[in-house]
Amino acid sequence: MLRGLFRTKNLDDILAALAGPQFGLKRTLGALNVTMIGIGGIIGAGIFATVGSAAAGDAVAGRPGAGPSLMLSFLITAVVCGFTALCYAELASMVPISGSAYTYSYATMGELIAWIIGWDLIIEYAIGNVAVAISWAEYFHKLLLNLGIPFPHWLAADYRSAMLLRADDPTEYAHLFGGAPVIGGYPIIFNFLAFGIVALITMVLVWGIKESANFNAGMVIIKILVLLFFVGVALYFVSPSQMVTNWRPFQPQGWGGTFAGAALVFFAYIGFDAVSTVAEETKNPARDLPIGIIGSLIVCTIFYVVVAAVFTGLIPFPELQKVSSSGQAEALTMALDYVAPKGITWPQTIVAFGSVVAHTAVLLVFQLGQPRIFMSMARDGLLPSVFATVHPKFKTPHVTTILTGIFVGGIAAFANIESMLNLTNIGTLFAFLLVCIGIPILRHKDPNRARPFRVPFGPYLMPLLGAASCVFLMYYLAADTWWRFIGWLVLGLAVYLAYGYTRSAIGIKLGRPKLTPGALKIAALGFFALAIGLFTVPHHIGFKGVFDAAFASGVENHMRSLIGVVLIGGGLLLGVVGLAMAANSSEPADQN
């Protein structure tokens, strides 16, 4: 048993999966639609929410600020993403099928890696959308208040953040959440706005891809106009000569601040890869997908550099460092507040409206991508076949779209944004890493395959530079992110062993058993316990601190550490034993 775990799927077989009206999507998108989808995915929460923190830095966390060199930070991040964008463009033109990095990994590194990356992409698309939905709700709520439209705070926040506010500032908590209904002594606080926008986006996506693309194109035009409005108003309030003065010193905290800013604004570039998930709905994917991926990245980089230049020209770096974290989160409106004459608020309201539109466009693109990845995995038998069904009228993957909407909306109603962002970052970088590695592998395995677009300078230079840059950024992510990320991947391994291994299309061809063997059930149970243990331990105290606390009764975090360590140790042992039993059991001869 356990043979064929790294058996790759032939590209001809992948392309043949397009056959069948019940699984085929409607090709309605052109190069402009695809580029707009890419711009819609990229310009969003990042440019409106991260520029302030990236420019100012965080003295408490010890992270230096980029200052005026933020415009250089955006260029550095664009170069890093550009390596991956070229790899995505080559693979998407070769394999024009929904599934993004999942499909590419299946063709290059085999079934198990494909499952892992498909599971990982849930972090980028679904969990990332949870964070965007929460951020959207915050901006929309503030927009309503600026327009004089009252909306209760207890329907626009998560419970955990409210409880933290109650501990830090009881007076402010009473002012904001005092009107919340109480049941059994507990206040009812949930983010109805976040849930509501996800539900609305889900209905639009079920309606149809062409309608969704038109809806997205309209939002892209609006947010570009708003960014241009910000630049124009800023130049009206502050002269270019004054901006040049505020740009000095250009790197107030050296290259460390510039690189730290580049790492932070990476979030602003997440989204261009979502273009590859609509490959099956593109009229001419070999031509349109590379145009959409690379074109959207170039357009957004130009906008980012211009906005960063204007933003850092409005406020001197010393003044920017004095701004609170909440003010930095609304960087563009905060900058206009700083330079606008007293009593003038309408420009800030327009920019706030643009932020809401930008967040909505990102929600649309990411909700568009996740169901199509599920659909590709279901086609391969790794998920139930119902995940691959297409609506008979709208020709959209309605089942997975609705399930994704329920998942994202449900979590967004109760989660806080901080716990979602880092997972999105590491999940995206891991997907980018595998896409970059896939280029040289596929060039070696299938050199004669038609490649309408090729990564320039050969199969190694740019893909390996892209892979190295992804590893570099992943290395500097916080330790608690790694705990959760590894736990998520281990949980995915448990699901694969319990379901996908015996039901995959490749597994059926290899003659794997139709029902999951007992040994694999044992392994799956063990890895499930291991994942729960990784989620349970207190991540903030570090690897050594977890084990020290587990075996020292009476210290803080003792019980939580002990339970987590027991689950990790017992689960790992059970998983290894189950795999050993499976490896030693008989398996039908390999059929190819």
Summary of the structure (lengths in Angstrom):
residues: 592
radius of gyration: 24.5
end to end distance: 15.8
largest distance: 79.5
contacts: 2199
relative contact order: 0.16
helix: 73%
strand: 2%
